[in-house]
Amino acid sequence: MPSMGFALVVDPARRRRGSGVATIRAVVEHLDVAHVRLFFGSVEADNIASIRCLAKAGFLLRSEEPDFDGMLHYSLDH
């Protein structure tokens, strides 16, 4: 099964305007990745804004416990 991971950084001056969610949705809906069925995103456990962003984009938490680096992992089955 094809999968894809990505990193997203939003300019602090542009935060809280929906650009993170819009960017994630644009990536997963782009025709060039139509063959990809599983997308991943990882977030530091204390990064509430990014957690909410992934959730709003439809990503689901894969494990309640952070990994050894303090990251929570999310996925979207497309």
C-alpha positions, -999 to 999 in steps of 0.1 A, spaced: 0 0 0 15 34 -10 21 58 19 32 94 22 46 114 51 51 152 52 61 181 74 42 214 76 55 246 91 32 277 91 47 312 93 38 325 128 23 357 112 -1 335 93 -12 311 120 -49 307 131 -62 315 97 -68 279 85 -38 278 62 -25 247 79 -57 227 74 -61 240 39 -25 230 30 -29 195 44 -62 190 25 -46 203 -7 -18 179 -4 -39 148 2 -64 157 -25 -38 166 -52 -41 145 -83 -3 137 -82 -9 117 -51 -42 101 -60 -25 67 -58 -15 73 -22 -39 56 2 -23 63 36 -9 96 48 10 102 81 16 132 102 36 134 135 33 162 161 50 169 194 26 159 221 24 194 235 17 211 202 -20 215 206 -25 238 175 -9 212 152 -29 184 168 -61 203 162 -50 211 126 -45 174 118 -78 165 134 -96 191 114 -80 177 82 -94 143 91 -63 126 105 -68 101 133 -45 95 163 -28 62 160 -17 58 196 -25 77 228 11 76 240 39 97 225 68 78 211 104 79 225 108 114 209 76 128 224 57 126 191 21 116 185 14 100 152 -16 105 131 -28 90 98 -54 95 71 -67 65 52 -76 81 19 
